[in-house]
């Protein structure tokens, strides 16, 4: 297996990381256990299978060669040891309490940047696995592929073989320079359009102090499970997409949470970044983040749940009509036009600028409809976790799995000690929307 230069966005994720803001994705899978020793057996399986997955052996190493100066590559770790990455913990009565502490710890950068933490339940009938993947190693789709490779095999449709792509090396193909120059000129207009949209997005914004914080380096997680059928009933009644409904639920839950904690929701319309993947799961090259995004105002200040849904739906439709290559949410695409050394030197500044760009991340993580298992023990819940941006208190990730919606919440533990209140508000908001649609 050869080494590959990190794509620009991967390099950006690698360089904006700090001790207080680690840039790893997470997923907490809760399994129904066949026996009290199922967790220990699961840890053994994960370690044994990890050794055979090439993508899990890849470390990230800095590069200082000409034309890639300041960049980094993925390359096989010569001393890969699965037991450095798979860890069995003591039984716990609360998976999320442990997951929060584990999510705040950065991954070790000298070896392949991923971990799997097995958490046996004190009840003896369940266990959980917290997967952590650095965003420079994998985006949501790639992380899912890597995690699935060490779970029990699934009966998936056969994939068409893809030809092996040659290593790009460190030097560009001079025959492609005319096309590259033409593309660069074309992209200048797009960059100016994105920059202008970012500037306009800050006009008249009122967020909430509850969504911003000085970084404490601590994390708290929570999970919410709601019935997908109820979400579909709302969608069929009001139109739009399932994702529109799930985003509107976040807006309503934030309103309840802010009012209950005494911060107030009047005039609050935080900017939500909605990431958009620009690659297809079965055809895209497995390496490299391909992300853009939409930026919308969450109508937290609107007391009418159906009006909130309509506002979200209209905003999302407007973003989709414009496409993911323009607008304030497409800032991530500009990473392609920054030299490697620029990412390395400017990473800390970019990290601190996140609060100027958006107030909260709300992302959707795809999951297969087939049942996931480990050692024959079925997954009953899956909570995705997103990285927390510098200066922000809260990130929301959502997945649908086997007839249920799973909200994964990550917060700065000191800034949001009442994350359980927000989790409860999500459940209440879904019920409110269903009732409003049936009324």
Protein Blocks (a to p, Z undefined) as FASTA:
>chain_A
ZZddddfklmmmmmmpcfklccbdcdddddddfbfklmmmmmmmmmmmmmmmmklmpccd
ddfbehigoiacddddfkbcfklmmccddddfblklmmmmmmmpccdfkbccdddddddd
fklpaccddddddfklpcfklmmmmmmmmmccddddddddddddddebjbdcfklmmmmm
mmmmmmmmmmmmmmmmmmmmmgopacdfklgccdehiacdddddddfklmmmmmmmngpj
fklmmmmmmmmmmmmmmmmnonopghiacdddddddfbdfklpcfehcdddddddddffk
bmbfklmmmmmmmmmmmmmmnopmgcjklmmmmmmmgcfklmmmmmmmmmmmmmmmpmbd
cddddddfbdcdeehiacfbdcddddddehiabdcddddeehiacddddddfklmmmlmm
mmmmmmmmmmmmmmmmmZZ
